[in-house]
Amino acid sequence: MIRKIASFTILLTALYACATVPVTGRKQLSLVSSAEINQMAAQQYQEVIKKGPLSTNLEQTQQIKTIGVRIQKAVEQYMADKGMSDQLAGFNWEFNLIQDDKTVNAWCMPGGKVAFYTAILPICKDELGIAVVMGHEVAHAIANHGRERMSQGLMAEFGLSTIGAAMGQNPTATQQIFMQAVGMGTNVGMLKFSRSHESEADHMGLIFMAMAGYDPSSAPKFWERMATLSGGQQPPEFLSTHPSHETRIKDLEGWIPEAMTYYKK
């Protein structure tokens, strides 16, 4: 009987601790408050920015900030229209360009902390390419993927009944789970989960860039350039945290008609 009660309690907790992802409407696990994970993200982001170095190219830096702010405002308007502005509480947006000509990457931490690396700019090619990447990365934060991953990590590590105590009494383990949750680490057990997040961010990002006035039909072209760069060296999809380029392009093409309904030149 005790086991049944405990199992029922855990089930109720899991059901109660659910949130809804904007745009897609998917239900997700939410055992960590946005305030908690946003604070950890802000600290980690500042450490990254301090190490830098930040790009001294004023034109490129301004382009990243301008496109970032346009997408930020479009997202904020969308959330306001849907009565979901409260989900942006604690967001303190930042958009920075890091000087690194080898790392083809960009990311957005919880709370709207965005970083681009200069090595991705030639693949972006122009403002449309940057908007594709920016929309995708911002979507990760709006969808609370970091919080969801951390919630899953905490539940797997400690169990629902001890999560609260674990966060207070074992900060080192909590920090490690956070690092994995925001992508600074690998966990084979979460690869499938991460691929679904990437696809969801592609979908949402396409909508966000369209709302900001960027033609969403440019998204597949960016990934075609990325596929060319990889030269067929991308790992098999089942071992990758990202969908294959082919899958990604096909999915994006399928979402473009929906995104075009939000597109205003």
C-alpha positions as CSV (number, residue, x, y, z in Angstrom):
1,M,0.0,0.0,0.0
2,I,2.8,2.4,0.9
3,R,4.5,1.8,-2.5
4,K,1.2,2.4,-4.3
5,I,0.7,5.7,-2.4
6,A,4.3,6.7,-3.2
7,S,3.9,5.9,-6.8
8,F,0.6,7.8,-7.0
9,T,2.2,10.8,-5.3
10,I,5.1,10.8,-7.8
11,L,2.6,10.5,-10.7
12,L,0.6,13.5,-9.4
13,T,3.8,15.5,-8.9
14,A,4.9,14.7,-12.5
15,L,1.5,15.7,-13.9
16,Y,1.4,18.9,-11.8
17,A,4.9,19.9,-12.8
18,C,4.1,20.3,-16.5
19,A,4.4,23.3,-18.7
20,T,3.2,24.0,-22.3
21,V,5.7,24.9,-25.0
22,P,4.6,28.0,-27.0
23,V,3.7,27.6,-30.7
24,T,3.8,23.8,-30.7
25,G,1.6,23.2,-27.6
26,R,3.7,20.3,-26.4
27,K,3.6,19.4,-22.7
28,Q,7.0,19.2,-21.0
29,L,8.4,18.3,-17.6
30,S,9.0,21.4,-15.4
31,L,10.5,20.5,-12.0
32,V,12.8,23.5,-11.8
33,S,11.7,27.2,-11.7
34,S,12.7,29.5,-14.5
35,A,14.1,31.9,-11.9
36,E,16.6,29.2,-10.7
37,I,17.8,28.1,-14.1
38,N,17.9,31.7,-15.5
39,Q,20.2,32.7,-12.6
40,M,22.6,29.8,-13.2
41,A,22.5,30.6,-17.0
42,A,23.4,34.2,-16.4
43,Q,26.4,33.3,-14.3
44,Q,27.6,30.8,-16.8
45,Y,27.1,33.2,-19.7
46,Q,29.1,35.9,-18.0
47,E,32.0,33.5,-17.6
48,V,31.9,32.6,-21.3
49,I,31.8,36.3,-22.3
50,K,34.7,37.2,-20.0
51,K,36.9,34.5,-21.6
52,G,35.8,35.7,-25.0
53,P,37.3,37.4,-26.8
54,L,34.4,39.4,-28.1
55,S,34.7,40.4,-31.8
56,T,36.1,43.8,-32.5
57,N,34.2,43.9,-35.9
58,L,31.7,46.6,-35.1
59,E,29.6,46.0,-38.2
60,Q,29.2,42.3,-37.6
61,T,28.6,42.8,-33.9
62,Q,25.9,45.4,-34.6
63,Q,24.3,43.0,-37.1
64,I,24.0,40.3,-34.5
65,K,22.5,42.7,-32.0
66,T,20.1,44.2,-34.5
67,I,18.7,40.9,-35.7
68,G,18.6,39.6,-32.2
69,V,16.6,42.5,-30.9
70,R,14.1,42.2,-33.9
71,I,13.5,38.6,-33.1
72,Q,13.3,39.4,-29.4
73,K,10.6,42.0,-30.0
74,A,8.7,39.7,-32.3
75,V,8.7,36.9,-29.6
76,E,7.7,39.3,-26.9
77,Q,4.7,40.5,-29.1
78,Y,3.7,36.9,-29.8
79,M,3.8,36.0,-26.1
80,A,1.8,39.1,-25.2
81,D,-0.8,38.2,-27.9
82,K,-1.1,34.7,-26.4
83,G,-1.3,35.9,-22.8
84,M,2.0,34.2,-22.0
85,S,4.2,37.2,-21.2
86,D,4.6,35.9,-17.7
87,Q,6.8,33.1,-19.2
88,L,9.4,35.8,-20.1
89,A,9.7,37.0,-16.5
90,G,13.4,37.1,-15.6
91,F,14.6,37.3,-19.2
92,N,17.5,39.7,-19.6
93,W,18.4,39.5,-23.3
94,E,22.0,39.7,-24.5
95,F,23.4,39.3,-27.9
96,N,27.1,38.9,-28.3
97,L,29.6,37.9,-31.1
98,I,32.6,35.9,-30.0
99,Q,35.8,36.0,-32.0
100,D,36.4,32.4,-32.9
101,D,37.2,31.4,-36.5
102,K,37.1,27.7,-35.8
103,T,33.9,27.1,-33.8
104,V,30.9,27.0,-36.2
105,N,28.3,27.5,-33.5
106,A,25.8,29.8,-31.9
107,W,23.6,29.2,-28.8
108,C,21.1,30.8,-26.4
109,M,21.0,30.0,-22.7
110,P,17.9,30.2,-20.6
111,G,16.9,33.8,-20.0
112,G,17.8,35.0,-23.5
113,K,21.6,34.9,-23.3
114,V,22.7,34.6,-27.0
115,A,26.2,34.1,-28.4
116,F,27.3,33.7,-32.0
117,Y,30.8,32.7,-33.0
118,T,32.4,34.4,-36.0
119,A,33.1,31.1,-37.7
120,I,29.4,30.6,-38.4
121,L,28.9,34.0,-40.2
122,P,30.3,32.9,-43.6
123,I,27.8,30.1,-43.6
124,C,25.0,32.4,-42.5
125,K,26.1,34.5,-45.5
126,D,23.7,37.4,-44.9
127,E,21.1,38.7,-42.5
128,L,18.6,36.1,-43.5
129,G,21.1,33.3,-42.6
130,I,21.8,35.0,-39.2
131,A,18.0,35.3,-38.7
132,V,17.6,31.5,-39.3
133,V,20.2,30.7,-36.6
134,M,19.0,33.4,-34.3
135,G,15.4,32.3,-34.5
136,H,16.4,28.7,-33.8
137,E,18.6,29.5,-30.8
138,V,16.1,31.9,-29.2
139,A,13.4,29.2,-29.7
140,H,15.4,26.9,-27.4
141,A,15.1,29.5,-24.6
142,I,11.4,30.3,-25.3
143,A,10.6,26.6,-25.3
144,N,12.4,26.2,-22.0
145,H,14.4,23.3,-23.3
146,G,17.2,23.9,-20.8
147,R,14.7,23.7,-17.9
148,E,13.1,20.6,-19.3
149,R,16.4,18.8,-19.8
150,M,17.5,19.8,-16.3
151,S,14.2,18.6,-14.9
152,Q,14.7,15.2,-16.6
153,G,18.3,15.0,-15.4
154,L,17.3,15.8,-11.8
155,M,14.5,13.2,-11.8
156,A,16.9,10.6,-13.3
157,E,19.6,11.4,-10.7
158,F,17.6,11.9,-7.6
159,G,14.0,11.0,-8.1
160,L,11.0,13.3,-7.7
161,S,10.8,12.9,-3.9
162,T,14.3,14.2,-3.2
163,I,14.8,16.9,-5.9
164,G,14.2,19.8,-3.6
165,A,16.7,18.6,-1.0
166,A,19.2,17.6,-3.7
167,M,19.3,21.1,-5.2
168,G,20.1,22.6,-1.8
169,Q,22.4,19.9,-0.4
170,N,24.3,18.8,-3.5
171,P,25.0,21.9,-5.5
172,T,27.9,20.3,-7.4
173,A,25.7,17.6,-8.9
174,T,23.0,20.2,-9.6
175,Q,25.5,22.3,-11.5
176,Q,26.7,19.3,-13.5
177,I,23.2,18.5,-14.5
178,F,22.7,22.2,-15.5
179,M,25.8,22.1,-17.7
180,Q,24.4,19.1,-19.5
181,A,21.0,20.6,-19.7
182,V,22.2,23.7,-21.6
183,G,24.4,21.5,-23.9
184,M,27.8,21.8,-22.2
185,G,28.3,18.1,-21.9
186,T,27.0,14.9,-23.5
187,N,24.7,12.3,-22.3
188,V,23.9,9.4,-24.7
189,G,20.7,8.7,-22.8
190,M,19.4,12.1,-23.7
191,L,20.3,12.1,-27.4
192,K,16.8,11.3,-28.7
193,F,15.4,13.9,-26.4
194,S,17.8,16.5,-27.7
195,R,17.0,15.7,-31.4
196,S,13.3,16.4,-30.6
197,H,14.3,19.7,-29.1
198,E,16.3,20.6,-32.1
199,S,13.4,19.9,-34.4
200,E,11.0,21.9,-32.2
201,A,13.5,24.8,-32.2
202,D,13.6,24.6,-36.0
203,H,9.8,24.8,-36.1
204,M,9.5,27.6,-33.6
205,G,12.5,29.5,-35.0
206,L,11.0,29.5,-38.4
207,I,7.9,31.2,-37.0
208,F,9.9,33.7,-35.0
209,M,12.1,34.8,-37.9
210,A,8.9,35.3,-40.0
211,M,7.3,37.4,-37.3
212,A,10.4,39.5,-37.2
213,G,10.1,40.2,-41.0
214,Y,12.7,37.7,-42.3
215,D,11.7,35.4,-45.2
216,P,11.4,31.9,-43.7
217,S,12.0,30.3,-47.1
218,S,15.7,31.1,-46.6
219,A,16.0,28.5,-43.8
220,P,16.5,25.4,-45.9
221,K,19.2,27.2,-47.9
222,F,21.2,27.8,-44.7
223,W,21.1,24.1,-43.9
224,E,22.1,23.2,-47.4
225,R,25.2,25.4,-47.0
226,M,25.8,23.7,-43.6
227,A,25.5,20.3,-45.3
228,T,28.0,21.3,-47.9
229,L,30.4,22.4,-45.2
230,S,30.2,19.1,-43.4
231,G,31.1,17.2,-46.6
232,G,29.1,14.2,-45.6
233,Q,31.0,13.8,-42.3
234,Q,28.0,14.3,-40.1
235,P,27.6,11.3,-37.6
236,P,24.6,9.0,-38.1
237,E,21.4,10.6,-37.0
238,F,20.8,8.0,-34.2
239,L,24.1,9.0,-32.6
240,S,23.7,12.8,-33.1
241,T,22.0,15.3,-30.9
242,H,20.9,17.0,-34.1
243,P,18.6,15.8,-36.9
244,S,20.5,14.9,-40.1
245,H,20.7,17.8,-42.6
246,E,18.4,15.9,-44.9
247,T,15.7,15.5,-42.2
248,R,16.1,19.0,-41.1
249,I,15.7,20.5,-44.6
250,K,12.7,18.3,-45.4
251,D,11.0,19.3,-42.1
252,L,11.7,23.0,-42.6
253,E,10.2,22.9,-46.1
254,G,7.1,21.3,-44.6
255,W,6.7,24.1,-42.0
256,I,7.3,27.0,-44.4
257,P,3.6,27.4,-45.5
258,E,2.7,27.8,-41.8
259,A,5.5,30.3,-41.2
260,M,4.6,32.3,-44.3
261,T,1.2,33.2,-42.6
262,Y,3.2,35.2,-40.0
263,Y,5.6,36.8,-42.5
264,K,5.3,40.5,-43.1
265,K,7.9,42.2,-45.3
